[in-house]
């Protein structure tokens, strides 16, 4: 569940709160007079290509045809 904090508490504890957000990865809602006004969330780092495709390593194979070959004829044949 997303936490909510008042602007005054955020101002008084900003550095500590920012560190908590960085560590937890969770967003924080900032309220002004009990009305949500802002959302603070950490920026997610981009994963490397090797990390993204690691689960598929060894489970896929590339066919010998050129990957840039147009496929329009193949799709027309299926219709």
C-alpha positions in Angstrom: 0.0 0.0 0.0 1.3 3.5 -0.9 2.2 5.7 2.1 0.9 9.2 2.5 2.8 12.0 4.2 2.0 15.7 4.8 4.1 18.4 3.2 5.3 19.6 6.6 6.5 16.2 7.6 8.2 15.7 4.2 10.0 19.0 4.6 11.3 18.2 8.1 12.5 14.7 7.1 13.1 15.0 3.4 16.6 13.4 3.1 15.6 10.4 5.3 12.3 9.9 3.4 14.1 10.1 0.0 16.5 7.4 1.1 13.6 5.2 2.2 11.9 5.6 -1.2 15.2 4.7 -3.0 15.6 1.6 -0.9 12.0 0.4 -0.9 11.2 1.3 -4.5 7.7 2.3 -3.4 6.0 5.6 -4.2 5.0 8.2 -1.6 1.9 10.4 -1.8 2.4 13.9 -0.4 -0.7 15.6 0.9 -1.6 19.3 1.6 -4.4 19.6 4.2 -5.3 16.0 3.7 -5.6 16.3 -0.1 -3.1 14.4 -2.2 -1.0 16.8 -4.3 2.1 15.0 -5.3 3.5 11.5 -5.9 7.2 10.8 -5.4 8.5 7.6 -6.8 12.0 6.3 -7.6 13.3 6.1 -11.2 13.6 2.5 -12.2 17.0 1.7 -13.7 17.0 0.2 -17.2 18.0 -3.4 -17.4 20.7 -4.6 -19.7 19.7 -6.6 -22.8 21.5 -9.7 -21.3 19.5 -9.5 -18.1 16.2 -9.2 -20.0 16.8 -12.2 -22.3 18.7 -14.4 -19.7 15.7 -16.6 -19.0 15.4 -17.5 -22.7 19.1 -18.2 -23.3 19.4 -21.7 -24.8 15.7 -22.1 -25.3 15.4 -20.3 -28.6 17.1 -20.6 -31.9 17.5 -18.3 -34.9 16.5 -19.7 -38.3 19.0 -19.3 -41.1 16.9 -16.8 -43.1 17.6 -13.1 -43.1 15.7 -11.4 -40.2 15.1 -8.4 -42.5 13.3 -10.3 -45.2 9.8 -8.9 -45.9 7.0 -11.2 -44.7 4.1 -9.7 -46.6 3.8 -12.6 -48.9 3.7 -15.1 -46.0 0.9 -13.2 -44.4 -1.1 -13.0 -47.6 -0.9 -16.7 -48.0 -2.5 -17.2 -44.6 -5.6 -15.1 -45.5 
